[in-house]
Structure formats: C-alpha cells, structure tokens
C-alpha cells in the first residue's frame, strides 16, 4: 500500500484527545456488498444499507478494488454527467486519468486525490493509462460522494489536484498510527482539500496492537471504513475489518485499535475516517445527479439531454 508514508512517525506532530472527553460509541458495523461500476471494475459499496441520516453530508463511497489486473483487464468509466455534489477519488495503488468537460483533469497515482466539484454540472471520464491496460497490475482506491447544500448546488465546477506529498501527516501519541489528513481539520492541523461542506477525511495506518483516540468535532458525524486488515472500533472494541463500515454515535473522541496480528496482505490496519457537518436538507439522488427536489432532478436530466452540462472535448471524442 504505497500511499504516502514516513519511516519514523515519531518525527510527526502528535494528536491527542483531551482528558475527560466523551468517547463516541461504535453504534453499528455493516459489511459492504460487492458490485461493478463503469466498464466493469469491481467495487465494494461501503455505505450500502446505512441510513442517510447517519451519513449526511456523505452520499456514498465505493472501494475500487483491491484487484490485481492481468494484462488487458484494467477498466474505467465512460463519459458521464454529474450535478449537485462533489466526487473525491483517492488512489492508494495504481493510476487513474481524469478528464472533464470543464477543463479539469490529470493523472493521479499512489496517494493522490482528485477532488471534483460538479456543482452546476459537467461531463467527466476516468480511465486507466494505456500502459496499465497493456501490463496489468494492482489497483486500489476510493471514490466518495459529498453532498452540496442547496445554496451551492449550482456553483461553478472546480477541480482540485491533491498530490500525495501535500497531505498533512500526523501520528498518535505513541507513534503507533500514521494519520494522513486529506481534507478538513484534526486537532488544529488542516489537510489540503478545500471543501464546500465542512468535512474531515483521513487515511489511517494503525500498527498491530496499537490504539489511537482522536479528538472529533461534536457537531460532526463519524464513520470508519476498513481498507485492509482487522481491528476494533470504540471503547467497547467492536470488531471490524476490510470491507466493513462503522457508524459512531455522539461524543467528542473517536477510538480505533488494530488487532495484534494482521493478514499477510497488509502489515497494518488500514482504514479511512470520515466526519462531516450534516446539511439536513432534502436529498434527492438518482444516478449521476444529487439535488433537493424531484423537479431539480428532472431539470438536470433535461439539461444533460440538451447538452447544457458540457460536451465531450473534440480530441477525446
């Protein structure tokens, strides 16, 4: 798992929870069902079956892979539209090329993130590079959808290219966890991602047997998802692992612990931690559009069919 790392976490700023803070209980653990996306690449639907009131402002998240492609097998997505939300694509292993009708795009690889604010609407495509298609290889990543409040639904599209080396690296008090802050704030340290909706997104690597307790905004929700390995959530030590999501209850701190032994595929317990300020507005989600009303969804489809969400660039047609 070659996402950005350091040899000695003890050189990093340390995060600690305030004494006497109220821990968040691990309320529920769910297992992500498997499926296929785009042109047929395998995904786990990380938040399938979880009530939206526990997810808000997050809409969905797909774990893409982990899959070791043979030559000729890597797949992506065709050109497709979006309106009303943001897509966050985080690549842990492998390479993806992004292009959109608003002029955004680029290549992201190990530890990089592309943050696309669809806003008023655009077309985009995500594909593996030709050399990866020819050679095959390991591919693993996440795509997270973040809702936009009604006031920002029709904002101008924006693309952020967040290199792995720009994420904020932190560690736990004993150095047992490496924390990569991709967006938002943790204990006064801010990640590089600029968000319309206040959120925190962290990729954590927790050493076998280590425990980390993080301060967490009381007005945020709290979610964890296992990318690789096994561990426990909350002070009550609810077990969860790869392909499982945890919904935490209310409180001021969030605790996760890695199992004493991990499987051969991962030296550490790898997980993503998410928190956000709930928007608490009606959310109408159909396909590639996320709006507040059925009428707005109908308008999005009409605008797409009329070509008002953009056109495929001539050189890509």
N, C-alpha and C positions, 0 to 999 in steps of 0.2 A: 504494500500500500504506500506508494511513493509521494503522497501529498506532503506538502512542506513540513519539515521536521527539524530538530536540533539534536546534537549528540548529548548535550548535558542540559536538561530542563532547568536545573538549579540556577542557571545564569539568567533566567527569565523573571519578570515581575511575578510575584506570588499573589494568589487570590485567596481570601479567607472570608468566612461568614462571620457576622457579628455575634458576640456572645449573647445567649438568651433569645436568639431569633427563632421564630416559629417554623418548624420544618413542614414542607409540603408532603402530604401522604401520597403514595402511589395508589391511585383510585382504581385503575383498570389496566390490564395488559391484553392486547389483541394481536393476532397473527395476520400478517398481510397476505392476501391471496395473490397468486401469480397470474400474469396475463401477457399480452403482447401489445406493443404500441408502434405507431408509424408503419414502416415497411416490414415489421415483423421482429423487432428486437425485444427480448424478454424483459419484463418489469415485475416488480412487486408493488402492489397498491398499498402503500404504507398506512394510509388513514382510512381504508375501506371499512365501513361499518361503524365508524366513530361519529357520534352526534356532532353536527356542525357547531353547536353552542360550546363544545369543548375545543374546537379547532380555531374558530374565529380569532384573527383575520386570515388564517391559512385555509386554503380550499382543498388542496390535495397535494400528495407528494408521491412520486414514483422512484423506487430504487431501480436504476437501469443496470442490469447485470446483477452480480458479478458473473461475467461469461468470458470464456477463453475461446475466441473465434478461430475456426480453421480459415485457410486462405479462401477468399471469395465470399465469406459469410457475413462480414460486418454490414450492418444496415442502419439507416437513419429514418428521417421523416420526409415526406414530400412537402411542397409549398402548401401552407395552410394559414388561415386568418386567426387573429386574436383581437379582442377588445375588452376593456374594463378591468384589467388586472395586470400583475407582473409575473413573469416567469424567471426563476432563478435556477440556472443549471450549473452544478458543481461537479467537476470531473476529478475523480480520485485516481483512476488508472485509465490510460488510453488517451484518445484525441478526438475532438469533435470540431467541425467547422460550421459556423453560424453565418447566415446572411439574411437580411430583411429588406423590405421594400422601402424603408425609410432611410437607408444608407448605413445602418449599423451592421456590425458583424466582425468576425475574426476567428482565429483558431485558439481553442482552449485545450489545455492538456493538464498533466498531473498537478492537482492542487489549485487550478484556475477556476474562476467563476464568471459566467456571463449573466448579467442582470438586465433583463429586457422589460421595460415598462411599455406594455402595449398601449395603454391609455385609449385614445380615440380610435385606434385600430391600425393594423398593418398586416402584411403577409410575411411569413418567415419560413426558413428551411434549416434543418440540422442534419448534417451528413458526416460520416467518417471520411478522412482523407483517402485519396486513391491508393497511397502506399499501404495504408492499413487494410484496405479491402484486398489488395494483392497478397499481403503477407499474413493476414490474420493477426491475432494477438489478444491480450487481456483488455477488457473494457468494463469499467465500473463507475457509476456516477449517480447523481440525484437530480431530479427536477421537481422544484417546489413552486406551487402557485400561491401568490399572495394577493389577497383582495385589495381593491382600492375603494376608499369611501366615495359616496355619491359625488361630492364636490370635485373629485379628481378622476372620475371615470373617463372624462373626455379630454384629459390633459394630453399635451403633445407626446408622442412616443420618445423614449430615451433608451440608450444602450450604454451599459457600464461594462468595461473590460477590466475585471479584477484579477490581477496576476497573483499566483500563489504566494510569491515573496512579499506581497503587500499586506497579507492578513496579520492581525495583531496576535502575537504568540504570548501566551501566559502559562503558568503552571499552578498546581495546588501547593498548599503549604509545605508538604514534604517532598515535592517534586515527583510524585507518583502519577501525575496526569499532565499531558500536553494539551492545551486548550487553544484552538485556532478560532479567533473571533472574526467571522467573515463579515458580519453586519451587526449593527447595534452596539450596545454598551454592556460591559461586565465589570463591576467593581471600579468604575471610573475609567476604564480602558475601552477605547472605541475601535471597531473594525472599519474597514474602508468602504463598505457598501452604503450607498445613500438610499434611504427608503422614504417613500411617501407615507407609509403606515408604520408607526413605531414597532419595531420587532428586534429580537436578538437571535442570531443564528451562529452556532458553534459546532465545529467538528472536534470531538474529544477523543484522545487515545489514552486509555487508563491501563496502567501496568497491572499484571496479575496480582490479585490480592489487595490492590490499592483502593482507597476510597477518597472521593472528592465531594465536598459540600460547598456549593456556590451561593452567593447572595443572589436573590431573584426579585425583580420588581413585583411588589404586592399586587399592582393593578394589571400585570401580565398574566396570561395563562402559561402553562408549562407542559411541554411534550418532550419525550425522548424516543429515539428510534435506533435499534441495533443494526449496525452495518456489518459487523463481523465479530465473532467471539461470543462470550457469555458473561452475564453479570447480574446485578441486583439493583432495584430501584427503591428509594425511600428508606427511612429509618426502619421500616418493617421488613426490608430485604425481600421484596417481591422479585422472583427470578424472571429475567427476560434475556433475549439474545438476538442474533441475526434474524431480520425479517419480522421483528415484533416491535410494537409501539406501546408506549406507556403514557397514560394521561394522569397528571398530578393534580391534586387538589389545591386549596388555598394555603398560603403561607408566605414566608419570607426567604426560605432557602430551599435548595434542590440538592438531593444527595443521590449519587450513583456509586456502585462499587463493582470492581471486576472480580470474577471468580478466580480462585487460586491457580487454576490451570486453564489454559485456553487451547483451542483446537489447533491443528497443525497449519491451518491456512492463515492464521493471524497470531502474532506474538502478543498483541494487546486486545483489550476490549475496545472496539471502535464504535462510536455512536455519534449521532447528531442531536443536539439540544436546541429546542425552539421555544421562544416565548414571544407573545405579541399583545398589543393593546386591542381588545375586541372592538370592532367597528359598531356592532349592534344595529345594523340596518338590514332590511330585507335583502336576501341574496338569491338571485335567480341565475342558475348555472345550466347552460345547455351547450354541449360540445365545446367549441373554442371561445364562447362568449360568456362573460360573467357580468350581469347587470343587476339593477334594483327592481325592475318590473318586467312583466311579460311584454308590454308594449316596447320597452327598450330592447329586449331580445329580438323581437320581430324587426325593429328598425335596424339592428346590427346585421341580421341576415339580408335585409333589403339592400343595405349599403354595400355589403360584400358582393352580392349578385350584380350590383350596378357598377362595381369596380371602384367604389369610393374609399375602400380600405387600402388601396395601393395596387400596383401591378408588378408582376414578375419582371425584374430587370432584363433588358434585351439580351445581355450577354449570358444570362442564366436560362433563358427560355429554350 
